[in-house]
Amino acid sequence: MPIVNNVTRFLDSRKIKYTAYELPVEKIGALEAAQILQAPEAQVFKTIVTTREKGKPVLALISGNQSVDLKLLAAFLNEKKMSLPTQNEAEALTGLQAGGISPLALIHKGFQVVIDAHSENYVEIYISGGQRGLNIKIGVKDLIQLTHAKVGKIAKESA
């Protein structure tokens, strides 16, 4: 039986098409998730919590094979500087465990969402389902609309 949580109930209530995938419940990265899902690494997105000098943190969604470019993100958002919190700080800011942080689980919590422009290469992408062990494939347009996300170049290839 598939996992049901606040994210899947939210998507169902909005009649949004998605596919839920169960993954191991330990924290795994986007690249490992891509292998399990048998999906291209670039199509599996991870949510990176970033902070600005003042205001609510920003959720940056980037491909699993990339890393967030804080300078590009700051420029895109007209911020002076963006920072990466520690894993513990990210969990405290979102109330979610690392490996399960999802923009869909934080929709009404005031987080700004920015999705890397690379997402426009796909009709659907894979993202966290709001808890470890749950990944969701969702249409990029639906994700942008639901989260009021901005789309811009905010990532660079991982070294």
C-alpha positions as CSV (number, residue, x, y, z in Angstrom):
1,M,0.0,0.0,0.0
2,P,1.5,3.4,-1.0
3,I,2.5,5.9,1.6
4,V,-0.1,8.5,2.4
5,N,0.9,11.7,4.1
6,N,0.0,15.4,4.1
7,V,1.7,15.9,0.7
8,T,-0.2,13.1,-1.0
9,R,-3.5,14.2,0.6
10,F,-2.9,17.8,-0.5
11,L,-2.2,16.7,-4.1
12,D,-5.2,14.4,-4.1
13,S,-7.4,17.2,-2.8
14,R,-6.2,19.4,-5.7
15,K,-6.6,16.6,-8.2
16,I,-3.0,17.0,-9.2
17,K,-1.5,14.0,-11.1
18,Y,1.5,12.5,-9.4
19,T,3.2,9.2,-8.8
20,A,4.5,8.2,-5.4
21,Y,7.5,6.0,-4.9
22,E,8.6,4.3,-1.7
23,L,12.4,4.5,-1.1
24,P,14.5,3.3,1.8
25,V,13.6,5.3,4.9
26,E,17.2,6.1,5.8
27,K,18.6,9.4,4.5
28,I,19.7,9.0,0.9
29,G,20.8,11.5,-1.6
30,A,19.2,12.4,-4.9
31,L,21.8,10.4,-6.9
32,E,21.1,7.3,-4.9
33,A,17.3,7.9,-5.3
34,A,17.8,8.2,-9.0
35,Q,19.4,4.8,-9.1
36,I,16.6,3.2,-7.1
37,L,14.0,5.0,-9.3
38,Q,15.9,4.1,-12.4
39,A,15.5,7.8,-13.5
40,P,18.1,10.1,-14.9
41,E,20.1,11.9,-12.2
42,A,19.3,15.2,-13.7
43,Q,15.5,14.6,-13.4
44,V,15.6,13.8,-9.6
45,F,15.6,17.1,-7.7
46,K,16.7,17.8,-4.2
47,T,15.5,20.6,-1.9
48,I,18.3,22.7,-0.5
49,V,17.3,25.1,2.4
50,T,19.1,28.4,2.0
51,T,18.9,31.5,4.3
52,R,19.1,35.2,3.5
53,E,20.2,38.0,5.8
54,K,16.6,38.9,6.6
55,G,13.4,37.1,6.0
56,K,12.2,33.5,5.6
57,P,14.5,30.9,4.2
58,V,14.4,29.9,0.5
59,L,13.9,26.4,-0.8
60,A,16.1,25.9,-3.8
61,L,15.2,22.9,-6.0
62,I,18.1,21.6,-8.1
63,S,19.0,18.5,-10.0
64,G,20.6,15.7,-8.0
65,N,23.8,16.0,-10.1
66,Q,24.2,19.7,-9.4
67,S,24.9,22.0,-6.4
68,V,23.2,25.3,-5.5
69,D,25.2,28.3,-6.6
70,L,24.6,30.8,-3.7
71,K,25.9,33.7,-5.8
72,L,23.5,33.0,-8.6
73,L,20.7,32.4,-6.2
74,A,21.4,35.7,-4.4
75,A,21.5,37.6,-7.7
76,F,18.3,36.0,-8.9
77,L,16.5,37.0,-5.7
78,N,18.1,40.5,-5.5
79,E,19.7,39.5,-2.1
80,K,23.2,40.6,-1.0
81,K,24.1,37.1,0.3
82,M,22.6,33.7,0.7
83,S,23.9,31.0,3.1
84,L,23.6,27.3,3.6
85,P,22.5,26.3,7.1
86,T,23.8,23.1,8.7
87,Q,21.6,20.0,8.4
88,N,20.4,20.5,12.0
89,E,19.5,24.2,11.3
90,A,17.7,23.2,8.1
91,E,15.7,20.6,10.0
92,A,14.8,23.2,12.7
93,L,13.8,25.8,10.1
94,T,11.5,23.4,8.2
95,G,10.4,21.0,10.9
96,L,11.3,18.2,8.5
97,Q,14.1,15.7,8.4
98,A,16.9,16.1,5.9
99,G,16.2,13.7,3.1
100,G,12.5,14.5,3.5
101,I,12.3,18.2,3.0
102,S,9.8,19.1,0.3
103,P,8.4,22.3,-0.9
104,L,5.0,20.6,-1.1
105,A,5.1,19.9,2.7
106,L,5.9,23.5,3.4
107,I,3.4,25.2,1.1
108,H,1.5,27.3,3.7
109,K,4.6,28.0,5.8
110,G,5.8,31.1,4.0
111,F,8.9,29.7,2.3
112,Q,9.9,31.1,-1.1
113,V,10.6,28.4,-3.7
114,V,13.1,28.7,-6.5
115,I,13.5,25.9,-9.0
116,D,16.5,25.7,-11.2
117,A,15.9,26.4,-14.9
118,H,17.2,22.9,-15.7
119,S,13.7,21.7,-14.6
120,E,12.3,23.1,-17.9
121,N,14.0,20.3,-19.7
122,Y,11.4,17.9,-18.3
123,V,7.7,17.6,-18.2
124,E,7.9,15.8,-14.8
125,I,10.5,15.8,-12.1
126,Y,11.0,13.7,-9.0
127,I,11.1,15.5,-5.6
128,S,10.8,14.5,-2.0
129,G,7.4,13.7,-0.8
130,G,7.8,15.4,2.6
131,Q,9.3,12.5,4.5
132,R,12.2,10.1,4.2
133,G,11.2,7.1,2.1
134,L,8.7,8.9,-0.2
135,N,9.5,10.4,-3.5
136,I,7.0,12.0,-5.9
137,K,7.1,12.4,-9.6
138,I,5.1,15.5,-10.5
139,G,4.6,17.8,-13.5
140,V,7.0,20.8,-13.4
141,K,4.1,23.2,-14.3
142,D,2.0,21.8,-11.5
143,L,4.9,22.1,-9.0
144,I,5.5,25.7,-10.0
145,Q,1.8,26.6,-9.8
146,L,1.3,24.9,-6.4
147,T,4.4,26.4,-4.8
148,H,4.3,29.8,-6.6
149,A,7.9,29.0,-7.5
150,K,10.2,31.2,-9.5
151,V,12.4,29.5,-12.1
152,G,16.0,30.7,-12.7
153,K,19.5,29.5,-13.2
154,I,20.6,28.8,-9.6
155,A,22.8,25.7,-9.9
156,K,26.1,24.6,-11.2
157,E,27.4,21.1,-12.0
158,S,28.7,19.3,-9.0
159,A,32.5,18.8,-8.9
